Amino acid sequence: MFCNSDPYRQRMNTLDQGLGTLVKDLAQKNLLDEILVVCASPFGRFTRPSEGGFWSHIYSVVLAGGSLRRGKVYGDTGRYGQDGKPPVSVKDLFATIFKACGVDGEKEYKTEALRKKTYASGGKPIEDLF
């Protein structure tokens, strides 16, 4: 199934409408500063129809709310979703999410097994989004 197929386009439209309505509703109720909406794909977009498959090293994420700056687009996956620029690691994504929620991602927490753990160990928030 290529991204221009009707079933994919229909699901994409449903997601766009639902996500847009959610963010608009939260903004109208002045809740967007308190709530972070995260919509992430497990994989990048489909490649060219002749190649098939996914680009598992590229992913798309929509972040809305929290302490993030409004209306900001960050990064580009290129025409066929193959070339993420600038690169963002998963650790950096999670560090960004934690910061947007007001959580210190480097704070150490003790687990049930009494091991010390941080949420975003080594990740750096994407400062351009704040």
MDTraj code that builds the backbone (N, CA, C; nanometers):
import mdtraj as md
import numpy as np

residues = "MET PHE CYS ASN SER ASP PRO TYR ARG GLN ARG MET ASN THR LEU ASP GLN GLY LEU GLY THR LEU VAL LYS ASP LEU ALA GLN LYS ASN LEU LEU ASP GLU ILE LEU VAL VAL CYS ALA SER PRO PHE GLY ARG PHE THR ARG PRO SER GLU GLY GLY PHE TRP SER HIS ILE TYR SER VAL VAL LEU ALA GLY GLY SER LEU ARG ARG GLY LYS VAL TYR GLY ASP THR GLY ARG TYR GLY GLN ASP GLY LYS PRO PRO VAL SER VAL LYS ASP LEU PHE ALA THR ILE PHE LYS ALA CYS GLY VAL ASP GLY GLU LYS GLU TYR LYS THR GLU ALA LEU ARG LYS LYS THR TYR ALA SER GLY GLY LYS PRO ILE GLU ASP LEU PHE".split()
xyz = np.array([
    [0.0848, -0.1173, 0.0000],
    [0.0000, 0.0000, 0.0000],
    [0.0893, 0.1235, 0.0000],
    [0.0866, 0.2003, -0.1034],
    [0.1625, 0.3244, -0.1144],
    [0.0796, 0.4379, -0.0556],
    [0.1451, 0.5430, -0.0089],
    [0.0757, 0.6500, 0.0637],
    [-0.0266, 0.7251, -0.0203],
    [-0.0262, 0.7086, -0.1510],
    [-0.1269, 0.7752, -0.2335],
    [-0.2492, 0.6881, -0.2580],
    [-0.2543, 0.5691, -0.1978],
    [-0.3691, 0.4810, -0.2170],
    [-0.4884, 0.5345, -0.1382],
    [-0.6079, 0.4998, -0.1848],
    [-0.7298, 0.5495, -0.1207],
    [-0.7432, 0.5088, 0.0259],
    [-0.7189, 0.3806, 0.0641],
    [-0.7320, 0.3460, 0.2068],
    [-0.6380, 0.4268, 0.2957],
    [-0.5163, 0.4475, 0.2506],
    [-0.4201, 0.5240, 0.3299],
    [-0.4643, 0.6697, 0.3408],
    [-0.5052, 0.7269, 0.2292],
    [-0.5491, 0.8665, 0.2281],
    [-0.6694, 0.8857, 0.3197],
    [-0.7616, 0.7899, 0.3222],
    [-0.8795, 0.7994, 0.4080],
    [-0.8384, 0.7980, 0.5555],
    [-0.7459, 0.7098, 0.5931],
    [-0.6982, 0.7052, 0.7319],
    [-0.6222, 0.8326, 0.7680],
    [-0.5458, 0.8825, 0.6720],
    [-0.4695, 1.0044, 0.6947],
    [-0.5651, 1.1221, 0.7195],
    [-0.6711, 1.1307, 0.6414],
    [-0.7700, 1.2375, 0.6596],
    [-0.8386, 1.2264, 0.7952],
    [-0.8700, 1.1039, 0.8383],
    [-0.9337, 1.0835, 0.9679],
    [-0.8408, 1.1290, 1.0800],
    [-0.7143, 1.0920, 1.0703],
    [-0.6167, 1.1349, 1.1713],
    [-0.6020, 1.2862, 1.1708],
    [-0.5867, 1.3458, 1.0545],
    [-0.5710, 1.4911, 1.0451],
    [-0.6894, 1.5643, 1.1081],
    [-0.8107, 1.5198, 1.0757],
    [-0.9300, 1.5860, 1.1290],
    [-0.9392, 1.5698, 1.2803],
    [-0.9161, 1.4493, 1.3294],
    [-0.9254, 1.4239, 1.4729],
    [-0.8190, 1.4980, 1.5526],
    [-0.6954, 1.4923, 1.5042],
    [-0.5854, 1.5597, 1.5722],
    [-0.6048, 1.7109, 1.5699],
    [-0.6446, 1.7635, 1.4552],
    [-0.6695, 1.9069, 1.4438],
    [-0.7811, 1.9533, 1.5354],
    [-0.8874, 1.8748, 1.5428],
    [-1.0001, 1.9086, 1.6300],
    [-0.9593, 1.9040, 1.7765],
    [-0.8810, 1.8039, 1.8139],
    [-0.8341, 1.7927, 1.9527],
    [-0.7509, 1.9149, 1.9920],
    [-0.6538, 1.9505, 1.9098],
    [-0.5664, 2.0635, 1.9416],
    [-0.6461, 2.1941, 1.9453],
    [-0.7353, 2.2128, 1.8495],
    [-0.8177, 2.3345, 1.8465],
    [-0.9069, 2.3431, 1.9705],
    [-0.9673, 2.2307, 2.0086],
    [-1.0538, 2.2274, 2.1263],
    [-0.9749, 2.2589, 2.2538],
    [-0.8572, 2.1998, 2.2681],
    [-0.7735, 2.2285, 2.3858],
    [-0.7329, 2.3750, 2.3895],
    [-0.7008, 2.4327, 2.2737],
    [-0.6621, 2.5740, 2.2679],
    [-0.7793, 2.6637, 2.3062],
    [-0.8984, 2.6333, 2.2546],
    [-1.0160, 2.7148, 2.2863],
    [-1.0511, 2.7100, 2.4346],
    [-1.0199, 2.5990, 2.4989],
    [-1.0494, 2.5841, 2.6422],
    [-0.9305, 2.6239, 2.7296],
    [-0.8294, 2.6862, 2.6670],
    [-0.7078, 2.7290, 2.7373],
    [-0.6405, 2.6153, 2.8152],
    [-0.6426, 2.4966, 2.7567],
    [-0.5800, 2.3802, 2.8193],
    [-0.4497, 2.3393, 2.7514],
    [-0.4192, 2.4013, 2.6388],
    [-0.3024, 2.3588, 2.5623],
    [-0.1711, 2.3864, 2.6354],
    [-0.1687, 2.4857, 2.7236],
    [-0.0472, 2.5110, 2.8013],
    [-0.0230, 2.4020, 2.9057],
    [-0.1292, 2.3354, 2.9468],
    [-0.1192, 2.2337, 3.0512],
    [-0.1067, 2.0916, 2.9958],
    [-0.1393, 2.0734, 2.8696],
    [-0.1430, 1.9401, 2.8097],
    [-0.0514, 1.9365, 2.6887],
    [0.0277, 1.8313, 2.6787],
    [0.1112, 1.8099, 2.5612],
    [0.0500, 1.6971, 2.4803],
    [0.0196, 1.7235, 2.3555],
    [-0.0330, 1.6230, 2.2641],
    [0.0842, 1.5693, 2.1826],
    [0.0988, 1.4374, 2.1795],
    [0.2058, 1.3726, 2.1041],
    [0.1435, 1.2726, 2.0090],
    [0.1722, 1.2869, 1.8813],
    [0.1285, 1.1917, 1.7795],
    [0.2531, 1.1520, 1.7012],
    [0.2939, 1.0261, 1.7164],
    [0.4186, 0.9805, 1.6552],
    [0.3948, 0.8562, 1.5703],
    [0.4677, 0.8474, 1.4604],
    [0.4599, 0.7293, 1.3753],
    [0.5695, 0.6312, 1.4151],
    [0.5445, 0.5012, 1.3993],
    [0.6492, 0.4048, 1.4321],
    [0.7573, 0.3967, 1.3250],
    [0.7252, 0.4410, 1.2049],
    [0.8198, 0.4366, 1.0935],
    [0.8035, 0.5605, 1.0088],
    [0.9002, 0.5804, 0.9201],
    [0.8907, 0.6889, 0.8240],
    [0.7887, 0.6578, 0.7169],
    [0.7767, 0.7493, 0.6255],
    [0.6821, 0.7318, 0.5157],
    [0.7268, 0.6202, 0.4233],
    [0.6331, 0.5771, 0.3389],
    [0.6677, 0.4789, 0.2371],
    [0.7712, 0.5387, 0.1432],
    [0.8537, 0.4544, 0.0891],
    [0.9509, 0.4984, -0.0099],
    [0.8830, 0.5068, -0.1456],
    [0.9597, 0.5269, -0.2484],
    [0.9030, 0.5298, -0.3833],
    [0.8313, 0.3976, -0.4097],
    [0.7225, 0.4006, -0.4893],
    [0.6476, 0.2778, -0.5149],
    [0.7353, 0.1649, -0.5695],
    [0.8349, 0.1980, -0.6471],
    [0.9199, 0.0944, -0.7062],
    [1.0094, 0.0266, -0.6030],
    [1.0345, 0.0938, -0.4880],
    [1.1234, 0.0373, -0.3872],
    [1.0482, -0.0375, -0.2779],
    [0.9289, 0.0071, -0.2418],
    [0.8505, -0.0571, -0.1376],
    [0.9153, -0.0448, -0.0012],
    [0.8384, -0.0736, 0.1030],
    [0.8926, -0.0753, 0.2376],
    [0.8915, 0.0592, 0.3070],
    [0.9483, 0.0579, 0.4272],
    [0.9543, 0.1762, 0.5112],
    [1.0981, 0.2183, 0.5321],
    [1.1144, 0.3397, 0.5797],
    [1.2442, 0.3885, 0.6258],
    [1.2375, 0.3899, 0.7773],
    [1.2852, 0.2839, 0.8411],
    [1.2691, 0.2718, 0.9855],
    [1.3564, 0.3691, 1.0641],
    [1.4519, 0.4344, 1.0000],
    [1.5352, 0.5313, 1.0703],
    [1.4802, 0.6736, 1.0598],
    [1.3645, 0.6892, 0.9980],
    [1.2981, 0.8192, 0.9852],
    [1.1587, 0.8053, 1.0454],
    [1.1178, 0.9015, 1.1248],
    [0.9839, 0.8983, 1.1818],
    [0.9276, 1.0392, 1.1853],
    [0.7957, 1.0487, 1.1916],
    [0.7280, 1.1780, 1.1987],
    [0.6614, 1.1916, 1.3337],
    [0.6677, 1.3113, 1.3892],
    [0.6085, 1.3376, 1.5204],
    [0.5398, 1.4734, 1.5159],
    [0.4215, 1.4792, 1.5740],
    [0.3530, 1.6062, 1.5947],
    [0.3488, 1.6288, 1.7449],
    [0.3973, 1.7437, 1.7883],
    [0.3912, 1.7850, 1.9280],
    [0.3127, 1.9151, 1.9344],
    [0.2162, 1.9216, 2.0230],
    [0.1365, 2.0435, 2.0373],
    [0.1083, 2.0673, 2.1844],
    [0.1320, 2.1888, 2.2295],
    [0.0983, 2.2254, 2.3662],
    [0.2178, 2.2245, 2.4588],
    [0.1878, 2.2063, 2.5881],
    [0.2931, 2.2129, 2.6882],
    [0.3611, 2.3481, 2.6822],
    [0.4905, 2.3489, 2.7041],
    [0.5643, 2.4755, 2.6990],
    [0.6266, 2.5001, 2.5618],
    [0.5818, 2.4253, 2.4609],
    [0.6376, 2.4413, 2.3257],
    [0.5865, 2.5681, 2.2595],
    [0.6719, 2.6251, 2.1753],
    [0.6333, 2.7422, 2.0961],
    [0.5286, 2.6978, 1.9931],
    [0.4312, 2.7789, 1.9709],
    [0.3212, 2.7461, 1.8789],
    [0.3608, 2.7687, 1.7332],
    [0.3078, 2.6860, 1.6435],
    [0.3226, 2.7052, 1.5005],
    [0.4608, 2.6778, 1.4442],
    [0.5422, 2.6028, 1.5123],
    [0.6797, 2.5773, 1.4693],
    [0.6880, 2.4435, 1.3962],
    [0.7513, 2.4437, 1.2813],
    [0.7826, 2.3208, 1.2088],
    [0.9326, 2.3000, 1.2219],
    [0.9714, 2.1792, 1.2575],
    [1.1128, 2.1500, 1.2782],
    [1.1496, 2.0269, 1.1973],
    [1.2480, 2.0414, 1.1123],
    [1.2990, 1.9275, 1.0370],
    [1.2242, 1.8997, 0.9082],
    [1.2815, 1.8077, 0.8331],
    [1.2282, 1.7711, 0.7024],
    [1.2770, 1.6300, 0.6706],
    [1.1867, 1.5452, 0.6251],
    [1.2261, 1.4088, 0.5887],
    [1.2558, 1.3942, 0.4404],
    [1.2473, 1.5035, 0.3665],
    [1.2740, 1.4973, 0.2229],
    [1.1528, 1.4501, 0.1448],
    [1.1635, 1.4576, 0.0143],
    [1.0509, 1.4266, -0.0741],
    [0.9959, 1.2858, -0.0535],
    [1.0835, 1.1901, -0.0346],
    [1.0400, 1.0508, -0.0206],
    [1.0547, 0.9977, 0.1220],
    [1.0769, 1.0852, 0.2176],
    [1.0863, 1.0431, 0.3564],
    [1.2105, 0.9638, 0.3894],
    [1.3191, 0.9896, 0.3177],
    [1.4411, 0.9113, 0.3349],
    [1.5524, 0.9850, 0.4068],
    [1.5409, 1.1146, 0.4195],
    [1.6561, 1.1934, 0.4597],
    [1.6174, 1.2947, 0.5676],
    [1.6199, 1.2520, 0.6948],
    [1.5802, 1.3402, 0.8035],
    [1.6856, 1.4443, 0.8352],
    [1.6482, 1.5712, 0.8215],
    [1.7409, 1.6801, 0.8512],
    [1.6684, 1.7859, 0.9307],
    [1.7250, 1.8341, 1.0377],
    [1.8421, 1.7802, 1.1056],
    [1.8043, 1.6506, 1.1761],
    [1.8998, 1.5634, 1.1972],
    [1.8681, 1.4375, 1.2646],
    [1.8283, 1.4624, 1.4109],
    [1.7290, 1.3881, 1.4569],
    [1.6839, 1.3959, 1.5963],
    [1.6826, 1.2534, 1.6508],
    [1.7589, 1.2305, 1.7560],
    [1.7606, 1.0973, 1.8157],
    [1.6355, 1.0766, 1.8998],
    [1.6045, 0.9522, 1.9282],
    [1.4913, 0.9214, 2.0150],
    [1.5148, 0.9803, 2.1538],
    [1.6382, 0.9756, 2.2025],
    [1.6699, 1.0358, 2.3330],
    [1.6399, 1.1857, 2.3333],
    [1.6751, 1.2543, 2.2230],
    [1.6474, 1.3978, 2.2140],
    [1.4970, 1.4252, 2.2065],
    [1.4251, 1.3403, 2.1353],
    [1.2795, 1.3550, 2.1285],
    [1.2196, 1.3431, 2.2681],
    [1.2593, 1.2401, 2.3418],
    [1.2048, 1.2221, 2.4762],
    [1.2489, 1.3336, 2.5710],
    [1.3705, 1.3814, 2.5581],
    [1.4150, 1.4939, 2.6405],
    [1.3296, 1.6173, 2.6108],
    [1.2925, 1.6363, 2.4855],
    [1.2065, 1.7476, 2.4447],
    [1.0671, 1.7318, 2.5051],
    [1.0132, 1.6102, 2.4982],
    [0.8803, 1.5840, 2.5548],
    [0.8814, 1.6092, 2.7053],
    [0.9833, 1.5589, 2.7740],
    [0.9908, 1.5798, 2.9188],
    [0.9995, 1.7280, 2.9531],
    [1.0839, 1.8018, 2.8815],
    [1.0974, 1.9450, 2.9098],
    [0.9655, 2.0172, 2.8841],
    [0.8966, 1.9817, 2.7764],
    [0.7683, 2.0458, 2.7431],
    [0.6627, 2.0196, 2.8499],
    [0.6794, 1.9092, 2.9239],
    [0.5864, 1.8749, 3.0321],
    [0.6348, 1.9236, 3.1680],
    [0.7529, 1.9860, 3.1716],
    [0.8062, 2.0351, 3.2974],
    [0.8720, 1.9275, 3.3821],
    [0.9125, 1.8168, 3.3192],
    [0.9772, 1.7069, 3.3909],
    [1.1273, 1.7155, 3.3679],
    [1.2033, 1.7028, 3.4734],
    [1.3494, 1.7003, 3.4628],
    [1.3906, 1.5609, 3.4179],
    [1.4267, 1.5470, 3.2923],
    [1.4626, 1.4174, 3.2356],
    [1.5924, 1.3610, 3.2875],
    [1.6743, 1.4434, 3.3523],
    [1.8020, 1.3966, 3.4063],
    [1.7956, 1.3651, 3.5563],
    [1.6814, 1.3908, 3.6189],
    [1.6661, 1.3589, 3.7608],
    [1.6707, 1.2072, 3.7782],
    [1.7400, 1.1626, 3.8818],
    [1.7492, 1.0194, 3.9073],
    [1.6327, 0.9726, 3.9944],
    [1.5728, 0.8628, 3.9531],
    [1.4651, 0.7994, 4.0283],
    [1.5093, 0.6584, 4.0643],
    [1.4685, 0.6103, 4.1786],
    [1.5006, 0.4735, 4.2170],
    [1.3885, 0.3823, 4.1692],
    [1.4269, 0.2754, 4.1024],
    [1.3287, 0.1781, 4.0552],
    [1.2974, 0.0792, 4.1671],
    [1.2019, -0.0082, 4.1430],
    [1.1668, -0.1096, 4.2422],
    [1.2872, -0.1976, 4.2754],
    [1.3747, -0.2170, 4.1788],
    [1.4945, -0.2989, 4.2010],
    [1.6080, -0.2153, 4.2622],
    [1.5746, -0.0938, 4.3067],
    [1.6686, -0.0012, 4.3702],
    [1.7815, 0.0431, 4.2782],
    [1.7573, 0.0348, 4.1481],
    [1.8535, 0.0899, 4.0531],
    [1.8171, 0.2350, 4.0290],
    [1.9178, 0.3160, 4.0054],
    [1.8922, 0.4562, 3.9729],
    [1.8692, 0.4671, 3.8236],
    [1.7700, 0.5448, 3.7867],
    [1.7312, 0.5563, 3.6463],
    [1.6932, 0.7000, 3.6171],
    [1.7295, 0.7481, 3.4998],
    [1.6808, 0.8783, 3.4530],
    [1.5893, 0.8528, 3.3338],
    [1.4967, 0.9442, 3.3098],
    [1.4037, 0.9270, 3.1987],
    [1.4690, 0.9549, 3.0638],
    [1.5469, 1.0590, 3.0564],
    [1.6022, 1.1018, 2.9271],
    [1.7540, 1.1027, 2.9326],
    [1.8115, 0.9987, 2.9838],
    [1.9562, 0.9920, 3.0022],
    [2.0306, 1.0223, 2.8728],
    [2.1047, 1.1331, 2.8753],
    [2.1869, 1.1693, 2.7605],
    [2.1151, 1.2452, 2.6500],
    [1.9836, 1.2572, 2.6576],
    [1.9104, 1.3310, 2.5551],
    [1.9152, 1.4804, 2.5791],
    [1.9106, 1.5574, 2.4725],
    [1.9103, 1.7038, 2.4805],
    [1.7805, 1.7552, 2.4175],
    [1.7051, 1.8373, 2.4903],
    [1.5830, 1.8942, 2.4317],
    [1.6156, 1.9763, 2.3058],
    [1.5246, 1.9759, 2.2120],
    [1.5392, 2.0557, 2.0896],
    [1.4998, 2.1986, 2.1242],
    [1.5987, 2.2806, 2.1505],
    [1.5743, 2.4164, 2.2016],
    [1.4962, 2.5033, 2.1035],
    [1.5080, 2.4776, 1.9730],
    [1.4342, 2.5575, 1.8735],
    [1.2823, 2.5442, 1.8889],
    [1.2366, 2.4438, 1.9619],
    [1.0926, 2.4233, 1.9776],
    [1.0342, 2.4980, 2.0980],
    [1.1219, 2.5633, 2.1754],
    [1.0759, 2.6340, 2.2949],
    [1.0842, 2.7845, 2.2773],
])
top = md.Topology()
chain = top.add_chain()
for i, resn in enumerate(residues, 1):
    res = top.add_residue(resn, chain, resSeq=i)
    for name in ("N", "CA", "C"):
        top.add_atom(name, md.element.get_by_symbol(name[0]), res)
traj = md.Trajectory(xyz[None], top)
